[in-house]
Amino acid sequence: MAERLFNALFLCTGNSARSILAEALLSRLGAERFRAFSAGSQPKPQPHPLALDLLRERGHDVSSLRSKSWDEFVLPSAPALDFVFSVCDNAAREACPVWPGQPITAHWGIEDPAAVAGDEAGRRRAFRRAYAELEARIEAFTSLPLEELDRVSLLSQLREIGEM
């Protein structure tokens, strides 16, 4: 019998960097058990070029990645969400939509690499740091025995992962 497929949404205000990185990482690391999505409350016109460069460099397929509004995920045609993760502090403080089905939510704040000023090398380092932090959290998340944990235990585990 095949394992259940879980849907996870990563939120950030602009949906151009952190949430895009998280979507790509979960798509790769959890491909057998998860479908990954990302969105923003005020999405940018497109993903940040340095986010896409880094993902390509790491061998991710970026062809389907796009910045999108979280409004897409409250429509009747949207996939039923099991998990919603905010990866930026602004999105965590915003009034989020009411997610159909009451998915489990957690905050995994990551510094915004798109906000880093300075030379290109420093900005690229910021994107690599965000990628590494998200990768560690997503690896921990994908290793959880989801079917064996009750909702309270799962929330506790997700909060611990968010503090990594």
C-alpha positions as CSV (number, residue, x, y, z in Angstrom):
1,M,0.0,0.0,0.0
2,A,1.4,3.4,-1.0
3,E,2.0,6.0,1.7
4,R,-0.3,8.9,1.9
5,L,0.8,12.0,0.0
6,F,0.9,15.2,2.1
7,N,0.5,18.7,0.7
8,A,2.7,21.4,2.3
9,L,2.6,25.2,1.6
10,F,5.4,27.5,2.4
11,L,4.5,31.2,2.9
12,C,6.5,34.4,2.7
13,T,5.4,37.9,1.9
14,G,6.9,38.2,-1.6
15,N,7.1,34.5,-2.5
16,S,10.4,35.2,-4.3
17,A,13.2,33.7,-2.2
18,R,12.7,31.7,1.0
19,S,9.4,30.1,0.2
20,I,10.5,29.3,-3.4
21,L,13.7,27.7,-2.0
22,A,11.6,25.7,0.5
23,E,9.2,24.5,-2.3
24,A,12.1,23.3,-4.4
25,L,13.8,21.6,-1.5
26,L,10.7,19.7,-0.3
27,S,9.9,18.8,-3.9
28,R,13.2,17.0,-4.0
29,L,13.7,15.7,-0.5
30,G,10.1,14.6,0.1
31,A,9.1,13.7,-3.4
32,E,7.7,10.3,-2.4
33,R,5.5,11.6,0.5
34,F,5.0,15.3,-0.2
35,R,3.7,17.8,-2.7
36,A,5.2,21.2,-2.1
37,F,3.8,24.6,-2.9
38,S,4.7,28.2,-2.1
39,A,2.9,31.5,-2.0
40,G,3.0,35.0,-0.6
41,S,0.6,37.6,0.7
42,Q,2.1,40.2,-1.6
43,P,3.9,38.2,-4.3
44,K,6.6,39.7,-6.4
45,P,6.3,39.5,-10.2
46,Q,8.7,36.5,-10.3
47,P,11.1,34.6,-8.1
48,H,14.3,36.3,-7.2
49,P,17.1,35.7,-9.8
50,L,19.6,34.7,-7.2
51,A,17.2,32.1,-5.7
52,L,16.7,30.6,-9.2
53,D,20.5,30.7,-9.9
54,L,21.2,28.8,-6.6
55,L,18.5,26.2,-7.3
56,R,19.8,25.6,-10.8
57,E,23.4,25.3,-9.3
58,R,22.1,22.7,-6.9
59,G,20.4,20.7,-9.6
60,H,16.8,21.7,-9.0
61,D,14.3,21.9,-11.9
62,V,13.0,25.5,-11.7
63,S,10.8,25.5,-14.8
64,S,7.5,25.4,-12.8
65,L,8.5,27.8,-10.0
66,R,6.6,31.1,-10.0
67,S,5.6,33.7,-7.5
68,K,1.9,33.4,-6.6
69,S,-0.6,34.7,-4.1
70,W,-1.8,32.7,-1.2
71,D,-5.3,33.5,-2.4
72,E,-4.8,30.6,-4.9
73,F,-4.8,28.1,-2.0
74,V,-8.2,29.1,-0.6
75,L,-10.0,28.5,-3.8
76,P,-12.3,25.4,-4.1
77,S,-10.0,24.1,-6.8
78,A,-6.9,24.3,-4.6
79,P,-5.2,21.2,-3.2
80,A,-6.2,20.3,0.3
81,L,-3.3,21.4,2.6
82,D,-1.9,19.3,5.4
83,F,0.8,21.7,6.4
84,V,1.3,25.5,6.2
85,F,4.8,26.9,7.1
86,S,5.6,30.6,7.3
87,V,9.2,31.1,6.6
88,C,9.4,34.8,7.2
89,D,8.5,36.8,10.2
90,N,6.3,39.3,8.3
91,A,4.1,36.5,6.9
92,A,3.8,35.0,10.4
93,R,2.4,38.2,11.8
94,E,0.0,38.8,8.9
95,A,-3.7,37.8,9.1
96,C,-3.6,34.6,7.0
97,P,-6.6,33.3,5.1
98,V,-8.6,30.6,6.8
99,W,-7.1,27.5,5.2
100,P,-9.7,24.9,4.3
101,G,-9.3,21.6,6.2
102,Q,-7.4,23.1,9.2
103,P,-3.9,22.2,8.2
104,I,-1.2,22.1,10.8
105,T,0.7,25.4,10.8
106,A,4.2,26.3,12.1
107,H,6.6,29.2,11.8
108,W,10.1,28.5,10.5
109,G,11.6,32.0,10.3
110,I,14.6,32.4,8.0
111,E,16.5,35.6,7.4
112,D,15.5,37.2,4.1
113,P,18.4,36.8,1.7
114,A,16.7,39.1,-0.8
115,A,17.0,41.9,1.8
116,V,20.8,41.6,2.1
117,A,22.6,44.6,0.6
118,G,26.2,44.7,-0.6
119,D,28.2,43.0,-3.2
120,E,27.0,40.1,-5.2
121,A,29.2,37.6,-3.3
122,G,27.7,38.6,0.0
123,R,24.2,38.4,-1.4
124,R,24.9,34.9,-2.8
125,R,26.2,33.8,0.6
126,A,23.0,34.9,2.1
127,F,21.0,32.8,-0.3
128,R,23.2,29.8,0.3
129,R,22.8,30.3,4.1
130,A,19.0,30.4,3.7
131,Y,19.1,27.3,1.5
132,A,21.2,25.4,4.1
133,E,18.9,26.3,7.0
134,L,15.8,25.3,5.0
135,E,17.4,22.1,3.8
136,A,18.2,21.1,7.4
137,R,14.7,21.8,8.6
138,I,13.1,20.1,5.6
139,E,15.3,17.0,6.1
140,A,14.1,16.9,9.8
141,F,10.5,17.3,8.7
142,T,10.6,14.6,6.0
143,S,12.1,12.1,8.5
144,L,9.2,12.5,11.0
145,P,6.9,9.4,11.3
146,L,3.8,11.5,10.4
147,E,1.4,8.6,10.5
148,E,2.5,7.7,14.0
149,L,2.3,11.2,15.7
150,D,-0.9,12.7,17.1
151,R,-1.6,16.4,16.3
152,V,-0.1,17.8,19.5
153,S,3.1,15.8,19.2
154,L,3.5,16.7,15.6
155,L,3.0,20.4,16.4
156,S,5.7,20.1,19.1
157,Q,8.1,18.5,16.7
158,L,7.4,21.2,14.0
159,R,8.1,23.9,16.5
160,E,11.4,22.3,17.5
161,I,12.3,22.1,13.8
162,G,11.5,25.8,13.5
163,E,14.0,26.6,16.3
164,M,16.9,24.7,14.6
